[in-house]
Amino acid sequence: MIDSAQIRGARALLDISQADLAEIADLHVATIRRIEAATGVRGAAETVVKIQKALEKAGIEFIPAQGGKGPGVRLRQEQADAPDRRRK
């Protein structure tokens, strides 16, 4: 399962706000704020899955922890479904 740092990192790579993520994941912005503020991931697994799927659809690839290295995020080369909303 992804963690709060990966969610924040994914948003940064996409240059979208918490409100943008809430919209594309069909969640309330307060839910995104709460999950991102946690040290781990707290909340219903269904909620975290919605966030993960929305970010993956927007062009994010989640990298699992392995070999003593922590988890991460990166942009896929093709981002056909990337959100058009950018922070102003």
HURARA-V145874 format. One record per backbone hydrogen bond with DSSP energy under -1.0 kcal/mol. NH is the residue of the N-H (numbers start at 0). CO is the residue of the C=O. If there is no record, write none. Layout:
<<NH | CO> <NH | CO>>
This chain:
<<6 | 2> <7 | 3> <8 | 4> <9 | 5> <10 | 6> <11 | 7> <12 | 8> <13 | 9> <14 | 10> <15 | 10> <20 | 16> <21 | 17> <22 | 18> <23 | 19> <24 | 20> <26 | 21> <30 | 27> <31 | 27> <32 | 28> <33 | 29> <34 | 30> <35 | 31> <36 | 32> <47 | 43> <48 | 44> <49 | 45> <50 | 46> <51 | 47> <52 | 48> <53 | 49> <54 | 50> <55 | 51> <56 | 52> <57 | 53> <58 | 55> <59 | 54> <60 | 73> <62 | 71> <65 | 68> <68 | 65> <71 | 62> <73 | 60> <75 | 58> <81 | 78> <86 | 14>>
